[in-house]
Every structure is written in structure tokens, then in C-alpha cells.
């Protein structure tokens, strides 16, 4: 059993520092990506959830929308991971479920990663482009 909490001390401290926000500050995201890289050798930017089977995408979206950490933990346990720390779900547990799904569905291949990275770069470019638009 891999305890993801063993890698998440800094993320927990950052969440306490910044408070629970819907969108993580950059520092939290960078630490989350580092934890994922340390565990899987990849980050969420290396995963295109649209490459998952449609039923899995639907389940993942529902898990996120319902904030169902119990179902996420059950799934993680079935796949050899523990998403809890001191009987509480880890902050950002959904990203860890995504990474476990990517591993389970063999998305850590050079082809999938290249495609996911290109998509992430295009999305980031579009966000930056939209942020630079001045309305008035």
C-alpha cells in the first residue's frame, strides 16, 4: 500500500497557510505536481483525462462534482494507494485519483504524454491570451 500522505506534508502546510480555496495558488499547484512526479514520474499535465474511456471520464467528473472523497479513497485502496492522512482525505485527493486512473489505463506512454502536454500547452496559451484581452 502506497501512502500518498507520506509525500504531502508541504501541500498540507500550504493549504493551511492559504486556506481552502477552489483554485489553488501557484505554489500549491507546483507542490502538487512535484508530489505526483515523485510518485508516478509524471504530473497531471501529462494526463489527458479525455483519453480515458467515456464511462471512466463520467465517473471521474461525478467524483469531482460531488466531492466524493470516500469513493475516491475506495478506488485508491482497490489499486494499492491510500489517500487519507490522520483519518481525513488529503487535500487535492482528486488529482491523485486522476493519476491512479492514468496508471491503471496505461496513459503513461510517450504518445499519450506528448498529446497531453501539447493539449496542456494549448490550453495555457489560450488562458494567457484571454487574460491579456482588455475590455472597455
MDAnalysis code that builds the backbone (N, CA, C; Angstrom):
import MDAnalysis as mda
import numpy as np

u = mda.Universe.empty(408, n_residues=136, atom_resindex=np.repeat(np.arange(136), 3), trajectory=True)
u.add_TopologyAttr("name", ["N", "CA", "C"] * 136)
u.add_TopologyAttr("resid", np.arange(1, 137))
u.add_TopologyAttr("resname", ["UNK", "UNK", "UNK", "UNK", "UNK", "UNK", "UNK", "UNK", "UNK", "UNK", "UNK", "UNK", "UNK", "UNK", "UNK", "UNK", "UNK", "UNK", "UNK", "UNK", "UNK", "UNK", "UNK", "UNK", "UNK", "UNK", "UNK", "UNK", "UNK", "UNK", "UNK", "UNK", "UNK", "UNK", "UNK", "UNK", "UNK", "UNK", "UNK", "UNK", "UNK", "UNK", "UNK", "UNK", "UNK", "UNK", "UNK", "UNK", "UNK", "UNK", "UNK", "UNK", "UNK", "UNK", "UNK", "UNK", "UNK", "UNK", "UNK", "UNK", "UNK", "UNK", "UNK", "UNK", "UNK", "UNK", "UNK", "UNK", "UNK", "UNK", "UNK", "UNK", "UNK", "UNK", "UNK", "UNK", "UNK", "UNK", "UNK", "UNK", "UNK", "UNK", "UNK", "UNK", "UNK", "UNK", "UNK", "UNK", "UNK", "UNK", "UNK", "UNK", "UNK", "UNK", "UNK", "UNK", "UNK", "UNK", "UNK", "UNK", "UNK", "UNK", "UNK", "UNK", "UNK", "UNK", "UNK", "UNK", "UNK", "UNK", "UNK", "UNK", "UNK", "UNK", "UNK", "UNK", "UNK", "UNK", "UNK", "UNK", "UNK", "UNK", "UNK", "UNK", "UNK", "UNK", "UNK", "UNK", "UNK", "UNK", "UNK", "UNK", "UNK", "UNK", "UNK", "UNK"])
u.atoms.positions = np.array([
    [0.843, -1.176, 0.000],
    [0.000, 0.000, 0.000],
    [0.891, 1.242, 0.000],
    [0.659, 2.097, -0.971],
    [1.423, 3.354, -1.054],
    [0.626, 4.459, -0.358],
    [1.213, 5.036, 0.682],
    [0.580, 6.127, 1.411],
    [0.981, 7.445, 0.771],
    [0.074, 8.033, 0.030],
    [0.371, 9.300, -0.637],
    [0.616, 10.404, 0.390],
    [-0.013, 10.305, 1.540],
    [0.165, 11.314, 2.586],
    [1.626, 11.465, 3.000],
    [2.394, 10.399, 2.845],
    [3.814, 10.476, 3.195],
    [4.565, 11.505, 2.356],
    [3.988, 11.900, 1.242],
    [4.621, 12.861, 0.328],
    [3.980, 14.254, 0.398],
    [2.973, 14.431, 1.243],
    [2.127, 15.628, 1.148],
    [2.237, 16.619, 2.303],
    [3.261, 16.523, 3.121],
    [3.365, 17.447, 4.255],
    [3.359, 18.909, 3.812],
    [4.125, 19.212, 2.781],
    [4.216, 20.618, 2.346],
    [2.890, 21.099, 1.748],
    [2.200, 20.244, 0.996],
    [0.894, 20.630, 0.442],
    [-0.069, 20.957, 1.583],
    [-0.078, 20.124, 2.597],
    [-0.964, 20.362, 3.741],
    [-0.636, 21.695, 4.403],
    [0.640, 21.971, 4.614],
    [1.030, 23.254, 5.217],
    [0.615, 24.437, 4.340],
    [0.778, 24.306, 3.033],
    [0.394, 25.393, 2.127],
    [-1.114, 25.625, 2.157],
    [-1.900, 24.555, 2.232],
    [-3.352, 24.716, 2.328],
    [-3.742, 25.416, 3.618],
    [-3.073, 25.087, 4.699],
    [-3.345, 25.758, 5.969],
    [-2.983, 27.237, 5.850],
    [-1.858, 27.529, 5.214],
    [-1.409, 28.904, 5.036],
    [-2.373, 29.719, 4.177],
    [-2.798, 29.141, 3.034],
    [-3.644, 29.883, 2.091],
    [-5.131, 29.706, 2.342],
    [-5.504, 28.759, 3.184],
    [-6.921, 28.479, 3.400],
    [-7.457, 27.662, 2.241],
    [-8.620, 27.103, 2.419],
    [-9.199, 26.258, 1.366],
    [-9.819, 27.156, 0.295],
    [-9.237, 27.113, -0.878],
    [-9.737, 27.897, -1.999],
    [-10.071, 26.943, -3.135],
    [-11.056, 27.319, -3.918],
    [-11.466, 26.453, -5.020],
    [-10.317, 26.231, -5.998],
    [-9.575, 27.284, -6.301],
    [-8.439, 27.162, -7.207],
    [-7.164, 27.406, -6.418],
    [-6.274, 26.448, -6.475],
    [-5.049, 26.503, -5.672],
    [-4.117, 27.586, -6.182],
    [-3.490, 28.298, -5.259],
    [-2.442, 29.226, -5.679],
    [-1.321, 28.457, -6.387],
    [-0.552, 29.154, -7.168],
    [0.517, 28.521, -7.947],
    [1.456, 27.679, -7.106],
    [1.764, 28.143, -5.913],
    [2.707, 27.423, -5.059],
    [2.164, 26.036, -4.673],
    [0.860, 25.981, -4.386],
    [0.234, 24.693, -4.048],
    [0.245, 23.783, -5.272],
    [-0.103, 24.348, -6.427],
    [-0.116, 23.545, -7.647],
    [1.275, 23.001, -7.958],
    [2.283, 23.830, -7.824],
    [3.648, 23.374, -8.094],
    [4.041, 22.233, -7.156],
    [3.673, 22.343, -5.899],
    [3.995, 21.278, -4.945],
    [3.210, 20.003, -5.262],
    [1.952, 20.161, -5.638],
    [1.138, 19.001, -6.023],
    [1.755, 18.290, -7.224],
    [2.171, 19.060, -8.218],
    [2.804, 18.474, -9.405],
    [4.089, 17.743, -8.996],
    [4.842, 18.313, -8.062],
    [6.080, 17.672, -7.611],
    [5.783, 16.356, -6.897],
    [4.756, 16.339, -6.065],
    [4.377, 15.099, -5.377],
    [3.999, 14.033, -6.402],
    [3.185, 14.409, -7.383],
    [2.793, 13.451, -8.429],
    [4.019, 12.946, -9.184],
    [4.924, 13.844, -9.485],
    [6.145, 13.441, -10.197],
    [6.975, 12.477, -9.346],
    [7.067, 12.755, -8.052],
    [7.836, 11.886, -7.164],
    [7.229, 10.486, -7.060],
    [5.917, 10.391, -7.138],
    [5.244, 9.096, -7.009],
    [5.181, 8.360, -8.345],
    [4.740, 9.043, -9.400],
    [4.491, 8.388, -10.685],
    [5.532, 8.694, -11.760],
    [6.322, 9.735, -11.571],
    [7.258, 10.139, -12.606],
    [6.608, 11.039, -13.649],
    [5.374, 11.454, -13.366],
    [4.603, 12.308, -14.270],
    [3.754, 13.259, -13.438],
    [3.216, 14.295, -14.091],
    [2.355, 15.260, -13.422],
    [0.966, 15.214, -14.058],
    [-0.027, 15.858, -13.436],
    [-1.348, 15.910, -14.068],
    [-1.340, 16.535, -15.461],
    [-0.362, 17.402, -15.750],
    [-0.256, 17.949, -17.111],
    [0.103, 16.882, -18.139],
    [0.606, 15.746, -17.667],
    [0.966, 14.646, -18.561],
    [-0.210, 13.716, -18.829],
    [-1.370, 14.035, -18.265],
    [-2.536, 13.172, -18.386],
    [-3.663, 13.937, -19.080],
    [-4.182, 13.354, -20.135],
    [-5.367, 13.887, -20.800],
    [-6.526, 13.002, -20.385],
    [-7.376, 13.517, -19.487],
    [-8.474, 12.677, -18.993],
    [-9.450, 12.293, -20.095],
    [-9.420, 12.999, -21.214],
    [-10.281, 12.636, -22.342],
    [-9.801, 11.361, -23.031],
    [-8.583, 10.907, -22.722],
    [-8.080, 9.644, -23.264],
    [-8.598, 8.446, -22.461],
    [-9.232, 8.720, -21.323],
    [-9.832, 7.650, -20.535],
    [-11.129, 7.196, -21.205],
    [-11.555, 5.958, -20.975],
    [-12.853, 5.515, -21.509],
    [-13.977, 6.448, -21.041],
    [-15.004, 6.597, -21.848],
    [-16.091, 7.542, -21.564],
    [-16.737, 7.291, -20.201],
    [-16.952, 6.030, -19.846],
    [-17.586, 5.757, -18.553],
    [-16.676, 6.148, -17.389],
    [-15.384, 6.018, -17.570],
    [-14.428, 6.405, -16.529],
    [-14.391, 7.932, -16.416],
    [-14.434, 8.627, -17.546],
    [-14.481, 10.093, -17.527],
    [-15.719, 10.575, -16.778],
    [-16.852, 9.941, -17.056],
    [-18.105, 10.313, -16.392],
    [-17.999, 10.088, -14.890],
    [-17.446, 8.935, -14.497],
    [-17.271, 8.634, -13.077],
    [-16.339, 9.659, -12.422],
    [-15.240, 9.984, -13.088],
    [-14.276, 10.940, -12.549],
    [-14.904, 12.322, -12.403],
    [-15.656, 12.745, -13.399],
    [-16.334, 14.043, -13.328],
    [-17.340, 14.074, -12.181],
    [-18.096, 12.995, -12.007],
    [-19.076, 12.923, -10.923],
    [-18.367, 12.928, -9.569],
    [-17.272, 12.222, -9.484],
    [-16.485, 12.190, -8.257],
    [-16.078, 13.612, -7.863],
    [-15.615, 14.371, -8.851],
    [-15.200, 15.759, -8.620],
    [-16.399, 16.635, -8.254],
    [-17.448, 16.550, -9.074],
    [-18.630, 17.392, -8.847],
    [-19.258, 17.145, -7.485],
    [-19.294, 15.879, -7.056],
    [-19.889, 15.519, -5.765],
    [-18.906, 15.635, -4.603],
    [-17.631, 15.930, -4.909],
    [-16.570, 15.980, -3.901],
    [-16.592, 14.705, -3.050],
    [-16.681, 13.576, -3.737],
    [-16.868, 12.267, -3.088],
    [-15.520, 11.628, -2.765],
    [-14.881, 12.145, -1.717],
    [-13.572, 11.621, -1.347],
    [-13.648, 10.180, -0.861],
    [-14.787, 9.757, -0.317],
    [-14.931, 8.363, 0.147],
    [-14.855, 7.397, -1.033],
    [-15.527, 7.728, -2.138],
    [-15.459, 6.872, -3.333],
    [-14.061, 6.924, -3.934],
    [-13.424, 8.095, -3.886],
    [-12.052, 8.216, -4.370],
    [-11.102, 7.366, -3.543],
    [-11.279, 7.380, -2.230],
    [-10.438, 6.571, -1.350],
    [-10.668, 5.087, -1.596],
    [-11.922, 4.672, -1.772],
    [-12.218, 3.254, -2.029],
    [-11.534, 2.809, -3.313],
    [-11.626, 3.631, -4.358],
    [-10.968, 3.317, -5.624],
    [-9.460, 3.226, -5.439],
    [-8.902, 4.197, -4.725],
    [-7.454, 4.211, -4.499],
    [-7.017, 2.954, -3.748],
    [-7.746, 2.587, -2.701],
    [-7.394, 1.394, -1.930],
    [-7.417, 0.137, -2.795],
    [-8.427, 0.039, -3.673],
    [-8.513, -1.110, -4.585],
    [-7.296, -1.202, -5.498],
    [-6.630, -0.065, -5.700],
    [-5.489, -0.010, -6.603],
    [-4.156, 0.197, -5.884],
    [-4.148, -0.040, -4.568],
    [-2.907, -0.035, -3.809],
    [-2.433, 1.310, -3.293],
    [-3.329, 2.292, -3.203],
    [-2.965, 3.624, -2.718],
    [-3.881, 4.033, -1.563],
    [-3.341, 4.824, -0.662],
    [-4.101, 5.361, 0.463],
    [-4.133, 6.878, 0.326],
    [-5.334, 7.458, 0.257],
    [-5.499, 8.902, 0.065],
    [-5.850, 9.646, 1.344],
    [-5.726, 8.991, 2.482],
    [-6.088, 9.636, 3.738],
    [-4.859, 9.915, 4.585],
    [-4.985, 10.955, 5.399],
    [-3.955, 11.312, 6.359],
    [-4.665, 11.636, 7.667],
    [-4.366, 10.889, 8.691],
    [-4.998, 11.087, 10.003],
    [-6.523, 11.065, 9.883],
    [-7.035, 10.083, 9.178],
    [-8.475, 9.870, 9.004],
    [-9.199, 10.983, 8.253],
    [-8.469, 11.817, 7.554],
    [-9.069, 12.867, 6.728],
    [-8.569, 12.699, 5.307],
    [-9.429, 13.010, 4.319],
    [-8.943, 12.929, 2.933],
    [-7.855, 13.965, 2.695],
    [-6.891, 13.599, 1.889],
    [-5.826, 14.538, 1.526],
    [-6.404, 15.712, 0.742],
    [-5.797, 16.875, 0.922],
    [-6.126, 17.983, 0.037],
    [-5.774, 17.534, -1.383],
    [-6.517, 17.970, -2.348],
    [-6.247, 17.671, -3.760],
    [-6.332, 16.181, -4.071],
    [-7.117, 15.433, -3.293],
    [-7.223, 13.982, -3.480],
    [-7.661, 13.638, -4.901],
    [-8.474, 14.481, -5.538],
    [-8.998, 14.177, -6.869],
    [-7.862, 14.032, -7.888],
    [-6.830, 14.853, -7.773],
    [-5.700, 14.755, -8.700],
    [-4.976, 13.416, -8.548],
    [-4.913, 12.924, -7.326],
    [-4.274, 11.628, -7.109],
    [-5.108, 10.503, -7.720],
    [-6.427, 10.632, -7.640],
    [-7.301, 9.653, -8.302],
    [-7.059, 9.691, -9.807],
    [-6.936, 10.890, -10.370],
    [-6.638, 11.020, -11.801],
    [-5.342, 10.293, -12.156],
    [-4.318, 10.472, -11.340],
    [-3.033, 9.834, -11.623],
    [-3.128, 8.306, -11.511],
    [-3.883, 7.816, -10.542],
    [-4.079, 6.370, -10.402],
    [-4.824, 5.833, -11.615],
    [-5.838, 6.569, -12.075],
    [-6.575, 6.156, -13.282],
    [-5.655, 6.130, -14.501],
    [-4.812, 7.143, -14.628],
    [-3.885, 7.191, -15.765],
    [-2.956, 5.981, -15.738],
    [-2.467, 5.648, -14.565],
    [-1.603, 4.473, -14.425],
    [-2.364, 3.202, -14.782],
    [-3.573, 3.077, -14.263],
    [-4.394, 1.884, -14.491],
    [-4.754, 1.704, -15.968],
    [-4.981, 2.812, -16.665],
    [-5.394, 2.767, -18.074],
    [-4.226, 2.984, -19.035],
    [-3.014, 2.837, -18.508],
    [-1.796, 2.865, -19.328],
    [-1.657, 4.151, -20.150],
    [-1.909, 5.281, -19.502],
    [-1.760, 6.570, -20.193],
    [-0.366, 7.166, -20.044],
    [0.515, 6.479, -19.326],
    [1.883, 6.973, -19.178],
    [2.772, 6.377, -20.269],
    [2.349, 6.572, -21.501],
    [3.146, 6.149, -22.654],
    [3.647, 7.410, -23.353],
    [4.727, 7.325, -24.097],
    [5.235, 8.525, -24.780],
    [4.183, 9.209, -25.660],
    [3.367, 8.430, -26.340],
    [2.356, 9.011, -27.233],
    [1.301, 9.779, -26.445],
    [0.782, 9.160, -25.378],
    [-0.248, 9.820, -24.572],
    [0.319, 11.068, -23.883],
    [1.536, 10.959, -23.389],
    [2.129, 12.091, -22.681],
    [2.383, 13.254, -23.635],
    [2.901, 12.975, -24.812],
    [3.138, 14.040, -25.789],
    [1.831, 14.735, -26.146],
    [0.787, 13.952, -26.374],
    [-0.520, 14.515, -26.703],
    [-1.063, 15.358, -25.552],
    [-0.960, 14.854, -24.325],
    [-1.461, 15.588, -23.154],
    [-0.693, 16.890, -22.953],
    [0.618, 16.839, -23.132],
    [1.426, 18.051, -22.943],
    [1.092, 19.103, -23.993],
    [0.905, 18.685, -25.223],
    [0.518, 19.634, -26.274],
    [-0.829, 20.267, -25.949],
    [-1.760, 19.450, -25.480],
    [-3.077, 19.968, -25.118],
    [-2.959, 20.942, -23.948],
    [-2.171, 20.596, -22.926],
    [-1.985, 21.474, -21.765],
    [-1.349, 22.802, -22.184],
    [-0.362, 22.740, -23.086],
    [0.279, 23.963, -23.572],
    [-0.707, 24.824, -24.352],
    [-1.532, 24.198, -25.163],
    [-2.535, 24.946, -25.931],
    [-3.557, 25.591, -24.998],
    [-3.985, 24.860, -23.972],
    [-4.926, 25.414, -23.000],
    [-4.309, 26.589, -22.255],
    [-3.050, 26.448, -21.844],
    [-2.358, 27.521, -21.135],
    [-2.209, 28.747, -22.038],
    [-1.858, 28.516, -23.301],
    [-1.731, 29.617, -24.251],
    [-3.066, 30.347, -24.380],
    [-4.152, 29.598, -24.496],
    [-5.478, 30.206, -24.631],
    [-5.841, 31.001, -23.377],
    [-5.540, 30.455, -22.185],
    [-5.805, 31.182, -20.936],
    [-5.012, 32.474, -20.888],
    [-3.725, 32.408, -21.252],
    [-2.890, 33.605, -21.239],
    [-3.389, 34.629, -22.246],
    [-3.818, 34.137, -23.397],
    [-4.313, 35.022, -24.446],
    [-5.593, 35.731, -23.977],
    [-6.492, 34.978, -23.327],
    [-7.743, 35.569, -22.841],
    [-7.465, 36.535, -21.691],
    [-6.477, 36.224, -20.856],
    [-6.148, 37.107, -19.727],
    [-5.577, 38.419, -20.225],
    [-5.005, 38.426, -21.406],
    [-4.399, 39.631, -21.945],
    [-5.353, 40.534, -22.677],
    [-6.602, 40.132, -22.812],
    [-7.595, 40.940, -23.512],
    [-8.125, 42.022, -22.575],
    [-8.062, 43.243, -23.040],
    [-8.573, 44.367, -22.247],
    [-9.920, 44.763, -22.818],
    [-10.919, 44.696, -21.972],
    [-12.272, 45.073, -22.407],
    [-12.528, 46.521, -22.011],
    [-13.241, 47.202, -22.873],
    [-13.537, 48.559, -22.460],
    [-13.990, 49.436, -23.560],
])
